[in-house]
Amino acid sequence: MVLERKLATTPKAMKEVFGGMPRSRIALETGMHSPWVSRLLSEMGHEVIVAHARNVRLIGESCAAVARGR
């Protein structure tokens, strides 16, 4: 995991945080804003995974294990 952050759920805030970031895999919790947020992040070139909150933690742990070579 590179970044875990809370931010305003507005297009402006999303663009400020993720617009200048290199192409990344981003995991979002399923919720009211996840459809438009995932579309916006995808348009910025990111790979987006939308999952239930419990699964987001598991995805992060799995990616960390892969990065460590496990």
N, C-alpha and C positions, 0 to 999 in steps of 0.2 A: 504494500500500500504506500503510495507516494503522498497522497493528500486526503485528509478527512476534514471537512469543513462545513459549517452551517452558513447559509447566505440567504438573502432575500429571494423569493421565488418570482423574480421579474426577468424579462428578457435582458434588460440592461445589466443587471447583476451577473447573470449567467455569462453574458458576452465579456464582461470585465474580467471574470475569473478564468473562464475556459477559452476565450478567444485567442489569447496569445500563447496558450499552452501547446506544446507539441502534441501531435496525434496520440491519443491515449485510449485505454479501455476504461470506461466509467461505469460503475455499478450504482443504480438508483433503487431506492425502495419504491414499491408500488404505492401509488397514492393519487390524490386528485390532480396534481400537477404533472405526474410522470409522463402522460402522453405528449404534451407540448414540449416539455423539457427534453425528452428523449429525441424528438424531432429536431429541435434547435441544436442540440449537441451533435447529432448526426450530420446536420447541414454544415457544421463547423469542421467535419472530418473525423470526429471521434467515433469509436466503437462503443455502443451503449448497450448495457444489459439491464433490464428492468426485472426485479425479482422481489418476492416477499421479504420483509425485513430480516427474518431468520436466515434466509438463503444468502442475503447480501454479505453477512458475516462469513458464511461458509465459502463464498466465492473469493472474498479477500484472503482468507486463510489458505485456500487452495493456490491462489496466484503467488502468494508469498512462498509457499513450499516449492512451487515450480521454479521461482527465481533463485531459491537456495540450492536447486539441483536435486530435489527429492522426488 
